[in-house]
Amino acid sequence: GENVEQHPSTLSVQEGDSAVIKCTYSDSASNYFPWYKQELGKGPQLIIDIRSNVGEKKDQRIAVTLNKTAKHFSLHITETQPEDSAVYFCAASISDKLIFGTGTRLQVFP
Amino acid sequence: GAGVSQTPSNKVTEKGKYVELRCDPISGHTALYWYRQSLGQGPEFLIYFQGTGAADDSGLPNDRFFAVRPEGSVSTLKIQRTERGDSAVYLCASSSTSGTGELFFGEGSRLTVL
């Protein structure tokens, strides 16, 4: 079945710096790759997604890139702010379900 | 509008007891998912409903776990003979599509088995 690996597990940055989180997946049939943000005590919330026919997508300070050949995709957050501090999960869709990575705890220091 | 509602938010039980966790999805969402999240881990897929039927239950860890969605709306996750290893946050999500659309998650039910 699909396996999603995510790195790093923790990431600390200074406010205003950029943050990059990387994921790899195993099943070439996966065609949808969302990113979710989870704050303490809350359920995950979608922040951006990308489909397999697109290589890059941007939404304000957040961008996602996809390399289908290499089976990896990345989340880029620019001009980080303290409110970006949370746990971020990548996911890959296979057979109508999402398989999640293990998460990255991002801390943005003022 | 109302989001996905899960009850109870916290459940403490003793080893061997039976537990039911309830999920009330967003109105009109036909797809409903159950995930389990252990501390420091990503959500782990358990089961997926399309309407009333379980379209994929491949993530249920064993036959102590069962889920129903009899009228295509509210779903109940049932765990028999609970074990300490079942302790986790159980997340429910709903979607207007399946697989390649946004999942709307509830806040989860935290289960602690003593």
Interface residues (C-beta under 8 A of the other chain):
Chain A: V4 Q6 N31 Y32 P34 Y36 G41 K42 G43 P44 Q45 L46 D49 R51 F89 A91 S93 S95 D96 K97 L98 I99 F100 G101 T102 G103
Chain B: V4 A31 Y33 Y35 G40 Q41 G42 P43 E44 F45 Y48 Q50 A55 D56 G59 L91 A93 S98 G99 T100 E102 L103 F105 G106 E107 G108
